[in-house]
Amino acid sequence: MTSKVYKIKYASQVATELRKVKAYVLEKSQSKDTSQRYVSQLVKGMEILKLFPEVGFNADKKFGRVITENMTTRGMPLKKDYIALYTIDDNNLVVNIIYLFSTKSDYMKLLKHN
């Protein structure tokens, strides 16, 4: 039995958020290694979606609104400090990571503006 392997695509705002996280951790830790390792762990957490894209929760149901028209948006906690929101394109075997939020942010308010 062959497993499907999905490709991960990151939205530009996710890449921007990862850079902000890296800068924040660098500022707090004063260690490039620590900041790089932290971001690498976040990315590695998202990479599990290559093999198990449906591992996350149904974010539309959890947040009580449709986040992405015509697609179910799923969410996955990362390192207890972040939530990645993503959609799955089964036809093209692609997981689109569309948002990355700190759990300490008012991400519901941020979603209303997007």
C-alpha positions in Angstrom: 0.0 0.0 0.0 1.4 3.3 -1.1 0.8 6.4 1.1 0.0 9.7 -0.4 2.6 12.4 0.3 1.3 16.0 0.1 3.4 19.0 -0.7 3.4 21.9 1.8 2.8 25.4 0.5 3.2 28.3 2.9 1.3 31.6 2.3 3.5 34.7 2.3 2.0 35.8 5.7 3.1 32.5 7.2 6.7 33.1 6.0 6.6 36.6 7.4 5.2 35.3 10.7 8.0 32.8 11.0 10.6 35.6 10.5 8.9 37.6 13.2 9.0 34.6 15.5 12.7 34.0 14.8 13.4 37.7 15.6 11.4 37.6 18.8 13.1 34.5 20.1 16.5 35.9 19.1 15.7 39.1 21.0 14.6 37.2 24.1 17.2 34.5 24.1 20.1 36.4 22.5 21.0 33.1 20.7 20.8 32.6 17.0 20.9 28.9 17.5 18.0 29.0 19.9 15.9 31.1 17.5 16.7 29.0 14.5 16.0 25.8 16.5 12.6 27.2 17.6 11.5 28.1 14.1 12.8 24.8 12.8 10.6 23.0 15.4 7.5 24.9 14.2 8.2 24.1 10.6 8.9 20.4 11.5 5.5 20.4 13.3 3.8 21.6 10.1 5.7 19.0 8.0 3.8 16.2 9.6 0.9 17.3 7.3 2.8 15.9 4.4 1.7 12.4 5.5 -1.2 13.2 7.8 -3.0 16.2 6.4 -6.2 15.6 8.3 -4.5 15.4 11.7 -5.7 18.9 12.7 -9.1 20.0 14.0 -11.9 21.5 11.9 -11.2 25.2 12.4 -14.4 26.3 10.8 -16.4 24.4 13.4 -14.2 25.4 16.3 -14.2 29.1 15.5 -17.8 29.1 14.4 -17.3 30.6 10.9 -16.1 29.7 7.4 -12.5 30.9 7.2 -11.9 29.9 3.6 -14.7 29.9 1.0 -15.5 26.5 -0.5 -12.9 24.7 1.5 -12.7 23.3 5.0 -10.0 25.1 7.1 -8.2 22.9 9.5 -6.0 23.9 12.5 -3.1 22.4 14.2 -1.4 23.5 17.5 2.3 23.8 17.3 4.5 23.8 20.4 1.5 25.0 22.5 2.3 28.6 21.5 1.1 28.7 17.9 -1.7 27.5 15.7 -1.3 26.8 12.0 -4.5 27.1 9.9 -4.5 25.2 6.6 -6.6 23.8 3.8 -6.1 20.6 1.9 -6.2 20.2 -1.9 -6.7 16.5 -2.3 -6.8 16.7 -6.1 -3.2 18.1 -6.3 -1.9 16.6 -3.0 -1.2 20.0 -1.5 -1.6 21.4 2.0 -1.8 25.2 2.0 -0.8 26.7 5.3 -2.6 30.0 5.2 -2.2 31.4 8.7 0.2 31.1 11.7 -0.9 32.7 14.9 0.4 32.9 18.4 -2.1 31.4 20.9 -1.5 34.6 22.9 -2.8 36.8 20.1 -6.5 37.6 19.5 -6.5 35.5 16.4 -10.2 35.5 16.1 -10.1 39.3 15.7 -7.2 38.9 13.1 -9.3 36.4 11.1 -12.2 38.8 10.9 -10.0 41.3 9.1 -8.9 38.7 6.5 
